[in-house]
Structure formats: structure tokens, C-alpha cells
Amino acid sequence: MHEFVISEKDYIKFNIYHQWGAPEQRYKRIGFPILLTLIFLLSFIDKEFEKTNIMDYTMPIACVVIAFVFLPFLVKSGIRLGVKKRLMREENQGFIGKRTIEIGENSFKIITKYTDTTFKWKSINRIAENKDQFLIYVSETSTYIIPIASFENMEEYEKFKKLVFSHYEKSH
């Protein structure tokens, strides 16, 4: 059994990871800036370079700079704002707060103020982690977040992680 608290900050970090930082989101981080760069380059194919002035380059260069430098900041800020708005709604109060996870041989249980839910290990879609969180995905849209900082030390976290992975691997 492990008790932990999900804060607004934890929930925001997860959403930023899931929507922007996760490996499967690579196309968002790389694809859009590359697309803008290609548009920038294509805009010069038809021009005679001798007849262009510096002002012709300003807008395309600005778009590329925005794509590579400011896009990550803008996307992450938008995610933060959206999560904060969602958490303010009364029906979403269960997303943050105290939790307990109980690990069993055939299942794991998440207990909150509002719910007591048991999942069989084979129902887990996948398990992931980032630098701050251990994530148990029970579907593509439902994830249980366990902050790594909620463990007394890294040794305790590694024991927990090993236990979860061993049950997950046996069932898949």
C-alpha cells in the first residue's frame, strides 16, 4: 500500500507530458516547426534572389523563429490554463487529492475520497514514467499518476516500480 497526494501541479505536469512531452507526441514537437520551415523555403523557389530585399525575408524568418522558440512555450501555457480551468469545475474535484494504491497479485486498487476502483493487471494499457511521475494507463484517456516525490526515497520508488512491472509483465 502506498499513500500519496495528487496536486494541481502534478496534474498539470502530467498533462504537459501527455500532450506535448511524451515520445508519441514527437510529431507535434517536431512536425509543425519543420512544416513552417518548408513553407519558408518554398516561398523562395519562385523568387529571383537578386531582386529581393531584406523585408521579403522578415515574415518567413519570424514564422520559423516562432515555431522553434515560442511554440513550446505557447503550447505548455495553453495546457496549464486549460487544466486549471477544468480543475475548477466541481465535477472534476476528484482529480486531485489524497490517494492510496494497493498492489495485489491479480489486481491493483486505487482508493480516493470519491472512489474505490480495482483494476486487473491485464486491463492495463501501458506503464510509463517521466522524471517526476510513474504513470499507469488503464486506457488511452485514463491514467493514474503517482508522483515519484511521494516515496520516502528512490529505493522505495524502485521497489514499487519493480513490483508493478512484475505484475504487469506476468499478465501480458
Secondary structure, DSSP 8 states (H G I E B T S, - for coil): -EEEEE-HHHHHHHHHIIIIISGGGHIIIIIHHHHHHHHHHHTTTTS-GGG--HHHHHHHHHHHHIIIIIHHHHHHHHHHHHHHHHHHSGGGGGGSEEEEEEE-SSEEEEE-SS-EEEEEGGG--EEEE-SSEEEEESSSS-EEEEEGGGSSSHHHHHHHHHHHHHHHHHH-
